[in-house]
């Protein structure tokens, strides 16, 4: 619709005759008056922009531009103070984090690293049944920590073939190079791991006693805690855990030491008629050691994998104080490279002193 068209006009009717428009007097029409033509605007002279002057400042507003709120620059001294306080606060936060890392970091790391082995979801308080097919264990690699005769702890790493008797032993030492031992039947070879020369020595039972066979070192749950012993045990804790990358069930088991001592005595005491004592009912390598005040009820900690093999066992001092950790088992033979005769020499007292044994 055209702005000059009468707002009351309807289609089909001719427009009304034009009406003379009086010049603007500055007076508004009476209320309710209907205009017959477009409104007449007063003539206003255009404004001319003010010329810029020499004292124009950043805060001067020019014509035809939107005016922005003026923000004054904060005093220089106050801004520097705020910056200084920000740096102080940042340094305080960094110092606190460093202190917390030094103070609590080792404990947190120990908790995290130990969580994979010891702390897991709870499991039923029962002895687990194997869920994977059993494999014949011919060779295995394991570590042993046990008390020595001088009140300390001796440890060694072993790879053994329980069928052929071939064994490789590494004895780590903190104050001198490690010792390496290779055994085959009744022969043994020993050397410092940083030297090429090997020395012969009688095998004996050190450091691995094979007189009791594989079950002395790598045991199944039934071999470590046979059915004859389980009525005298109580499972205090059971969790899902792992040994290295091998999933395992962790059990904390308390034993009735008085019963174990009776079984041990019966197994080593001949009958009144000189008959052979009953078969050994305690696990191989487990010996009850009563103290001056008798034997309290010791606690055994074990990790059992899905094949029923004990991957780790921690015995209390009353049962020998030995810790065995099995890192791998296989049905394959173990065949190390034995030294050739040109690098083997006889063992002498001087060599014993050099080897530190």
C-alpha positions as CSV (number, residue, x, y, z in Angstrom):
1,X,0.0,0.0,0.0
2,X,1.4,3.4,-0.9
3,X,2.0,5.8,2.0
4,X,0.1,8.6,0.2
5,X,-3.1,6.5,-0.2
6,X,-6.0,7.3,2.0
7,X,-6.1,4.8,4.9
8,X,-9.9,4.6,4.5
9,X,-9.9,3.9,0.8
10,X,-11.4,0.6,-0.3
11,X,-11.0,-1.2,-3.6
12,X,-13.6,-0.1,-6.2
13,X,-14.1,3.4,-4.9
14,X,-12.5,6.5,-6.5
15,X,-10.1,8.4,-4.3
16,X,-11.4,11.6,-2.7
17,X,-10.5,14.9,-4.2
18,X,-7.2,16.4,-3.1
19,X,-7.2,18.7,-0.2
20,X,-5.0,21.7,0.1
21,X,-2.5,21.3,2.8
22,X,-1.8,24.2,5.0
23,X,1.8,25.0,5.7
24,X,3.2,23.6,8.9
25,X,2.5,25.8,11.8
26,X,4.3,23.6,14.4
27,X,0.9,22.8,16.0
28,X,-0.3,19.2,16.1
29,X,-3.7,18.3,14.8
30,X,-6.6,17.8,17.1
31,X,-7.0,14.3,18.7
32,X,-8.6,11.8,16.5
33,X,-7.9,13.6,13.2
34,X,-7.3,11.3,10.2
35,X,-4.7,12.5,7.9
36,X,-5.5,12.4,4.2
37,X,-1.9,12.6,3.0
38,X,1.6,11.7,4.2
39,X,2.8,13.6,7.3
40,X,4.8,16.7,6.5
41,X,8.2,16.8,8.4
42,X,9.7,20.0,9.5
43,X,12.7,21.3,7.5
44,X,15.8,21.0,9.7
45,X,19.2,22.1,8.5
46,X,21.7,19.2,8.4
47,X,24.3,19.2,11.1
48,X,27.8,19.7,10.1
49,X,30.5,17.5,11.9
50,X,32.7,19.3,14.2
51,X,36.2,19.7,12.8
52,X,38.9,17.8,14.7
53,X,40.9,19.9,17.0
54,X,44.5,19.5,18.2
55,X,43.3,18.4,21.6
56,X,41.3,15.5,20.3
57,X,41.9,12.6,22.7
58,X,41.0,8.9,22.5
59,X,38.0,9.6,24.6
60,X,36.5,12.2,22.1
61,X,33.3,10.9,20.4
62,X,32.9,11.8,16.7
63,X,29.6,12.2,14.9
64,X,28.0,9.3,13.0
65,X,30.0,6.8,15.1
66,X,28.6,4.7,18.0
67,X,29.9,5.9,21.3
68,X,31.8,3.3,23.3
69,X,31.9,3.4,27.1
70,X,35.1,5.1,28.1
71,X,37.4,3.0,30.3
72,X,40.2,4.7,32.1
73,X,43.6,3.1,32.5
74,X,44.0,1.9,36.0
75,X,46.7,3.5,38.0
76,X,50.1,2.0,37.3
77,X,50.9,1.3,40.9
78,X,47.7,-0.7,41.5
79,X,48.2,-2.8,38.4
80,X,51.8,-3.7,39.4
81,X,50.6,-4.7,42.8
82,X,47.9,-7.1,41.4
83,X,50.5,-8.6,39.1
84,X,52.9,-9.2,42.0
85,X,50.1,-10.8,44.1
86,X,49.2,-13.1,41.2
87,X,52.9,-14.3,41.0
88,X,53.0,-14.8,44.7
89,X,49.9,-16.9,44.6
90,X,51.1,-19.0,41.7
91,X,54.5,-19.6,43.4
92,X,52.7,-20.6,46.6
93,X,50.5,-23.2,44.7
94,X,53.5,-24.6,42.8
95,X,55.5,-24.9,46.1
96,X,52.6,-26.6,47.8
97,X,52.3,-29.2,44.9
98,X,56.1,-29.8,45.0
99,X,55.9,-30.3,48.8
100,X,53.0,-32.7,48.5
101,X,54.7,-34.7,45.8
102,X,57.9,-35.1,47.8
103,X,56.0,-35.9,51.0
104,X,53.2,-38.1,49.8
105,X,54.4,-39.1,46.3
106,X,56.4,-42.3,47.3
107,X,53.5,-43.6,49.4
108,X,51.0,-43.0,46.6
109,X,53.3,-44.7,44.1
110,X,53.7,-47.6,46.4
111,X,50.0,-47.9,46.9
112,X,49.4,-47.8,43.1
113,X,52.0,-50.3,42.2
114,X,51.0,-52.6,45.0
115,X,47.3,-52.4,44.2
116,X,47.6,-54.6,41.1
117,X,48.9,-57.5,43.2
118,X,47.3,-57.2,46.6
119,X,44.1,-55.2,46.3
120,X,41.3,-56.3,44.0
121,X,37.6,-57.1,44.0
122,X,36.5,-59.4,46.8
123,X,36.1,-63.1,46.0
124,X,34.3,-66.0,47.8
125,X,36.1,-67.3,50.9
126,X,36.6,-70.8,49.4
127,X,39.5,-72.6,47.8
128,X,39.2,-72.0,44.0
129,X,38.8,-74.8,41.6
130,X,40.9,-74.9,38.4
131,X,39.0,-73.5,35.4
132,X,41.7,-73.9,32.7
133,X,43.3,-77.2,31.5
134,X,46.3,-78.2,33.5
135,X,49.7,-78.5,31.8
136,X,52.6,-80.7,32.8
137,X,55.2,-78.4,34.4
138,X,58.6,-79.5,33.2
139,X,60.5,-76.2,33.3
140,X,59.8,-73.0,35.3
141,X,61.3,-69.7,36.3
142,X,60.9,-68.4,39.8
143,X,62.5,-66.3,42.5
144,X,63.1,-67.3,46.1
145,X,63.6,-65.1,49.2
146,X,64.4,-67.0,52.4
147,X,66.2,-66.4,55.7
148,X,69.9,-67.1,55.8
149,X,71.7,-68.7,58.7
150,X,73.0,-65.2,59.8
151,X,69.6,-63.6,60.3
152,X,69.4,-61.9,57.0
153,X,67.5,-62.7,53.7
154,X,69.1,-64.4,50.8
155,X,67.4,-64.3,47.4
156,X,68.1,-65.9,44.0
157,X,66.5,-66.3,40.6
158,X,66.1,-69.8,39.2
159,X,65.2,-71.4,35.8
160,X,65.0,-75.1,36.2
161,X,64.2,-78.3,34.2
162,X,62.7,-80.6,36.8
163,X,63.0,-83.6,34.5
164,X,66.7,-83.3,33.4
165,X,67.9,-81.5,36.5
166,X,69.5,-78.7,34.5
167,X,69.3,-75.5,36.5
168,X,70.4,-71.9,36.0
169,X,70.7,-69.7,39.1
170,X,71.5,-66.1,39.5
171,X,72.4,-64.8,43.0
172,X,72.0,-61.0,43.0
173,X,74.4,-59.1,45.3
174,X,74.4,-55.4,46.2
175,X,78.1,-54.9,47.0
176,X,79.7,-57.0,44.3
177,X,78.8,-58.5,40.9
178,X,76.1,-61.2,40.8
179,X,77.0,-64.9,40.8
180,X,75.8,-67.2,38.1
181,X,75.5,-71.0,38.6
182,X,74.8,-73.7,36.0
183,X,74.2,-77.3,37.2
184,X,73.8,-80.6,35.4
185,X,73.5,-83.9,37.3
186,X,76.4,-83.9,39.8
187,X,78.3,-81.1,38.2
188,X,78.1,-77.3,38.8
189,X,79.8,-74.3,37.3
190,X,80.0,-71.0,39.0
191,X,81.3,-67.6,37.9
192,X,81.0,-63.9,38.5
193,X,78.6,-62.6,36.0
194,X,81.0,-59.9,34.8
195,X,83.8,-62.5,34.0
196,X,84.1,-65.2,31.3
197,X,85.8,-67.8,33.4
198,X,83.8,-70.5,35.0
199,X,84.9,-72.7,38.0
200,X,83.8,-76.2,38.9
201,X,82.4,-77.1,42.3
202,X,80.4,-79.9,43.8
203,X,76.7,-79.5,43.2
204,X,75.4,-80.4,46.6
205,X,72.0,-78.9,47.5
206,X,72.9,-75.2,47.3
207,X,71.1,-73.1,46.4
208,X,68.4,-75.4,45.0
209,X,67.5,-78.7,46.7
210,X,66.0,-81.1,44.2
211,X,65.7,-84.0,46.6
212,X,62.0,-83.2,46.9
213,X,61.3,-82.6,43.2
214,X,59.2,-80.0,41.4
215,X,56.6,-79.7,44.2
216,X,59.3,-78.2,46.5
217,X,59.3,-75.1,44.3
218,X,56.4,-75.0,41.9
219,X,53.3,-76.4,43.6
220,X,49.6,-76.7,42.9
221,X,47.1,-75.6,45.5
222,X,46.4,-79.3,46.4
223,X,50.1,-79.8,46.9
224,X,50.6,-76.7,49.1
225,X,47.4,-77.2,51.1
226,X,46.4,-80.9,50.7
227,X,42.9,-82.0,51.8
228,X,44.4,-83.4,55.0
229,X,45.4,-79.9,56.1
230,X,42.4,-77.9,54.9
231,X,40.2,-78.8,57.9
232,X,42.7,-77.0,60.1
233,X,42.8,-73.8,58.0
234,X,40.6,-70.7,57.7
235,X,40.4,-68.4,54.7
236,X,40.4,-64.9,56.2
237,X,40.5,-62.9,52.9
238,X,40.1,-63.6,49.2
239,X,40.5,-61.2,46.3
240,X,40.9,-61.2,42.6
241,X,44.5,-60.2,41.9
242,X,47.5,-61.0,39.6
243,X,51.2,-61.9,39.7
244,X,52.9,-60.0,37.0
245,X,50.6,-60.3,34.0
246,X,49.1,-63.6,35.2
247,X,45.6,-63.3,36.8
248,X,45.4,-65.1,40.1
249,X,43.2,-65.5,43.2
250,X,44.8,-64.2,46.3
251,X,44.1,-66.0,49.6
252,X,45.0,-65.2,53.1
253,X,44.8,-68.4,55.1
254,X,45.4,-68.9,58.8
255,X,46.4,-72.4,60.0
256,X,46.1,-74.4,63.2
257,X,49.7,-74.7,64.2
258,X,49.1,-77.2,66.9
259,X,47.5,-79.6,64.5
260,X,50.3,-79.0,61.9
261,X,52.9,-79.8,64.6
262,X,51.1,-83.0,65.5
263,X,51.1,-84.1,61.8
264,X,54.7,-83.2,61.4
265,X,55.7,-85.2,64.5
266,X,53.6,-88.2,63.5
267,X,55.2,-88.2,60.0
268,X,58.8,-88.3,61.4
269,X,58.3,-90.7,64.4
270,X,58.6,-94.4,63.8
271,X,56.0,-96.7,65.3
272,X,56.5,-98.6,68.5
273,X,57.2,-101.7,66.5
274,X,59.7,-99.9,64.3
275,X,57.3,-99.5,61.4
276,X,57.7,-96.8,58.8
277,X,56.0,-93.5,59.8
278,X,53.0,-92.4,57.8
279,X,53.5,-90.5,54.6
280,X,54.5,-86.8,55.0
281,X,51.3,-84.8,55.1
282,X,52.8,-81.4,55.3
283,X,53.6,-79.6,52.0
284,X,57.2,-80.2,50.7
285,X,59.5,-77.6,52.2
286,X,57.1,-76.6,54.9
287,X,58.4,-77.2,58.4
288,X,56.7,-76.1,61.6
289,X,59.2,-74.3,63.9
290,X,58.0,-74.0,67.4
291,X,59.4,-71.2,69.5
292,X,60.0,-71.1,73.3
293,X,56.4,-70.2,73.9
294,X,55.0,-72.7,71.4
295,X,53.6,-71.9,68.0
296,X,50.9,-69.4,67.4
297,X,48.5,-69.7,64.4
298,X,50.5,-68.5,61.4
299,X,49.0,-66.9,58.3
300,X,49.9,-68.0,54.8
301,X,49.4,-65.7,51.8
302,X,49.1,-67.4,48.4
303,X,48.2,-66.5,44.8
304,X,46.6,-69.3,42.7
305,X,46.1,-69.0,38.9
306,X,43.3,-70.5,36.9
307,X,45.2,-73.8,36.4
308,X,45.5,-74.3,40.1
309,X,49.3,-73.5,40.2
310,X,50.5,-71.4,43.2
311,X,52.1,-68.4,41.5
312,X,53.3,-66.9,44.7
313,X,53.4,-68.0,48.4
314,X,54.5,-66.0,51.4
315,X,55.2,-68.2,54.5
316,X,55.4,-66.8,58.0
317,X,58.5,-67.3,60.1
318,X,56.9,-70.2,61.9
319,X,56.7,-72.1,58.6
320,X,60.1,-71.2,57.3
321,X,59.6,-67.5,56.3
322,X,60.1,-68.3,52.6
323,X,58.6,-66.4,49.6
324,X,58.5,-68.1,46.2
325,X,57.3,-66.2,43.1
326,X,56.7,-68.2,39.9
327,X,57.0,-66.0,36.8
328,X,56.6,-68.7,34.1
329,X,55.9,-72.4,33.7
330,X,56.1,-74.6,30.5
331,X,56.1,-78.2,29.4
332,X,59.2,-77.6,27.2
333,X,62.7,-78.6,28.3
334,X,65.3,-76.0,29.5
335,X,68.5,-76.2,27.5
336,X,71.1,-73.5,28.4
337,X,74.5,-73.1,26.8
338,X,77.1,-74.8,29.1
339,X,80.7,-73.4,29.2
340,X,83.3,-75.1,27.0
341,X,86.3,-76.7,28.6
342,X,88.6,-73.8,27.6
343,X,86.9,-71.4,29.9
344,X,86.5,-73.7,32.9
345,X,89.1,-73.8,35.7
346,X,89.2,-75.7,39.1
347,X,87.9,-74.0,42.2
348,X,90.6,-72.9,44.7
349,X,90.6,-71.1,48.0
350,X,91.7,-68.0,46.3
351,X,88.8,-68.2,43.8
352,X,86.4,-68.8,46.7
353,X,87.6,-65.6,48.3
354,X,87.4,-63.8,45.0
355,X,83.8,-65.0,44.4
356,X,82.9,-64.1,47.9
357,X,81.4,-67.4,48.9
